[in-house]
């Protein structure tokens, strides 16, 4: 008998007050979403964001203080150069949260930003191999 296997996440869907504006913000600020490619390889289409690599899939305790209690999820985006990715946020005067205890040479560097609707986005630069 053949056994099927999940090969990855096919999509991340969430509610927004203004989906078009929020989709545009993610594309412009982070290069994330439909029509984007994480590594500029291969063709892109109007529906997909082309990306690859490891993904952490984990539930947190209901009372975690790692992200805001009024949010059910936090997106974690793997980046290749945290300082460069944060530059547009600095230029726009948007809040960037960093904490020394988040960073670990064995795990990487982290920063937190929020999209225009208040959803937390954790940016993670893994350690260089």
C-alpha positions in Angstrom: 0.0 0.0 0.0 1.4 3.4 -1.0 1.8 6.0 1.8 1.5 9.7 0.9 3.6 12.3 2.6 3.1 16.0 3.1 5.9 17.8 1.2 5.5 21.3 2.6 3.1 24.1 3.2 1.1 25.0 0.1 -0.2 28.3 1.4 -0.7 30.6 4.4 -4.1 32.2 4.5 -5.3 34.8 7.0 -8.0 37.4 7.3 -7.3 41.1 6.6 -9.4 44.3 6.7 -7.9 45.4 3.4 -6.4 42.3 1.6 -5.2 44.1 -1.5 -3.3 46.7 0.5 -1.9 44.2 2.9 -0.8 41.9 0.0 0.9 44.9 -1.6 2.7 45.8 1.6 4.1 42.3 2.0 5.3 42.3 -1.7 6.8 45.8 -1.5 8.4 45.7 2.0 9.5 42.0 2.2 9.3 40.6 -1.3 6.8 38.0 0.0 3.6 36.8 -1.8 2.2 36.2 -5.2 4.6 37.0 -8.0 7.7 37.0 -5.8 10.7 34.6 -5.7 12.9 34.2 -2.6 16.0 33.6 -4.6 15.2 35.0 -8.1 15.3 31.5 -9.6 12.8 30.3 -12.1 9.6 31.9 -13.2 7.0 33.3 -10.9 3.3 33.4 -11.4 0.4 35.5 -10.2 -0.6 33.2 -7.4 2.6 31.8 -5.8 5.7 32.9 -3.8 8.6 30.7 -4.8 10.6 29.7 -1.8 12.5 26.7 -0.4 14.4 25.6 2.7 13.6 24.4 6.2 10.4 25.4 7.9 9.6 25.2 11.6 6.0 24.2 12.3 5.2 24.5 15.9 2.3 25.3 18.3 3.1 27.5 21.3 1.4 27.4 24.7 -1.8 29.4 24.8 -0.4 31.8 27.4 3.0 32.4 25.6 4.4 35.9 25.9 6.6 35.3 22.8 4.0 37.2 20.7 0.9 39.3 21.5 -1.9 37.5 23.4 -4.5 38.9 21.0 -2.8 37.2 18.0 -3.3 33.5 17.1 -0.2 33.3 14.9 3.1 34.9 14.1 4.8 34.5 10.7 8.5 33.7 10.9 10.4 34.6 7.7 13.9 33.2 7.0 16.2 36.0 5.6 19.7 36.0 4.3 20.8 39.5 5.6 18.7 40.8 8.5 20.2 44.3 8.5 19.4 44.7 4.7 15.9 43.3 5.1 15.3 45.8 8.0 16.5 48.8 6.1 13.1 49.6 4.4 11.5 49.5 7.9 14.0 51.9 9.2 13.6 54.2 6.3 9.8 54.2 6.8 10.2 54.9 10.5 8.4 51.6 11.4 9.0 49.9 14.8 11.6 47.2 14.8 11.9 45.0 18.0 15.1 43.2 18.9 16.2 41.5 22.1 19.6 40.2 22.9 18.2 37.1 24.4 16.6 36.2 21.0 20.0 36.0 19.3 22.1 32.9 19.6 25.2 32.1 17.5 24.0 28.5 17.1 20.5 29.5 16.0 20.8 32.9 14.4 19.6 36.5 14.8 16.0 37.7 15.1 14.0 40.9 14.8 10.3 41.5 15.0 8.2 43.9 12.9 4.4 44.2 12.4 2.4 44.5 9.3 -0.1 47.4 8.9 -2.8 45.3 10.5 -0.7 44.5 13.6 0.2 41.0 12.7 3.6 40.0 14.1 6.4 39.0 11.7 9.6 37.5 13.1 12.6 37.8 10.8 15.2 35.1 11.3 18.8 35.1 9.9 20.1 31.6 10.4 23.8 31.3 11.3 26.1 31.2 8.3 27.5 27.7 7.8 
